[in-house]
Amino acid sequence: MSKHRIIPPISKYMSTSPHTIGADQTMAHAHAVMRKERIRHLPVLTGNKLVGIISEGDLHMVETLHDVDPANVRVDEAMTQEVYVVTPDAPLDEVVQEMARHKYGSAIVVDNHKVGGVFTTVDACQAFADMLRAS
């Protein structure tokens, strides 16, 4: 007899109330927010519209460039514009598969045109651990 498993929605594992940053903010400010909040991904907004994502890797790249001061580089100059966006009801397995296929470090969860959460590889590991325990 096969065991049927219900795949939970991404909203079960995403970080809610995510921190965001304005596109016109500096990379130094983005780094300060990430360090303070202990996060590695920040959705980038212009007004209330999602326009990109800045990651710890993007920050590291800017900080290692010679003659570049992160206090003088705007977030929108270093962000990734192609953001993997999902809805809160997206099935966990599909989101994780897409992240693995494209090597995305996160998925931004958007509900009614508003950033509602972030799902990261750390969240995927937690979901995997929960599912292994439930087997």
N, C-alpha and C positions, 0 to 999 in steps of 0.2 A: 504494500500500500504506500503510495507516495504522500509525502508530507507537503501540504500547501502552505507556503509562507506568504504572509501579507507584507508587502514592501511599504515601509513608512514614507511619508512625505518629507521633503527636505526641512520643513519647518520644525520637525522634531529635534533636529540636531544643529540647526544654524545658531549662530550668536545673534541674539536680538538686540535692539537698540544699538546698532553699530555706530562707531565714531566715523565721521566723515571729515573731509577737508575741502576748502574752497580752492578752485583752480588757480586763483591769484595769490595764494599763500606761498611762502618760501619752503624750500626743501628742508631748511634748518627747523622750521616750525613743524613740518610733517614728522621729522625725526624726533622732535621733543614729544609730540603727541604719541607716537608709537612707543617710545621708551617709557613714558609715564603710564600708558594704558597696557603695556606689555602685549602689543599686537604687531602683526607683520603686514597687514593689508589695510589700506584706507581708500574707500570709494571717494572719488573726486567729483565735486558738484560745481556747477555754475548755476547760481540761483538754487532751485530745487531739482535741477535736471542732472542726472548721472552722465558725466562726460568722459570718465576714465577711472583708472585705479593706479595707485602708487603702492609699490611694495618695498619691503626691506631691501631686496636686491637692487631696485632702482636707486634707492638712497645710497647704498654702498657704491654703486657705479659712479654716481655724481661725486661722492666724497673722496673717491680715489683719483679723480681727474686732477692733474696738476694745473695750477693757476685757476682753479674754479672754486669759488666760495659758495657753499650751500645756502648762505644767507642772501645771496644775490641771484639764485636760480629759482624760478617759479615752478610750482608743482606741475602746471600744464606743459612745461618744457621737457619734463622727464617722465611723465605718466605714460601708461599704456592706454591707448584709446579704445582698443578692442577689448571689451569687457564681456565675460561669460555671465549672462543674466538669466535667471530662472525665476519662476513664480513659487510662492510658498508651498503649493500643492504638488510641485514636481516630484516624481518618484526618486527616492534616494539612489536606487541602482542606476538609473539613467544619468543622473547628475555625476555620480562617481565615475561611471564609464566615460563620459564626455571629458571630465577633468583628466583622467588618465590618458585618454587618446591624444589630447592636445597639450598635456603637461601644464595645465592650469593650476596655480596654487590656491585659487579660490573661485567661488561662484558668488555673485552678488544677487541677493534675493530682493526682487522688486514687486511690490503690491500696489496697485492703483497708481502707478507712475512714481512711487516713493520707495526709497531704499528702506527695506524692513529688516534686513539681516545680511549676514555674511556666513558662508559655509566654506571652511578651509580644509586643507589636508589633515589638520589635527582633528577637526570635527569628524572627518571620514574615518580616521583611526578609532575614534570613540564609538562610532556607529558599528564598525567592524567588530570591535571588542564586545559590544552589547549583543550583537547577533551570534557571535561564537559562544557566548555564555548561554544564550537561549536555545542553542542546538541540542 
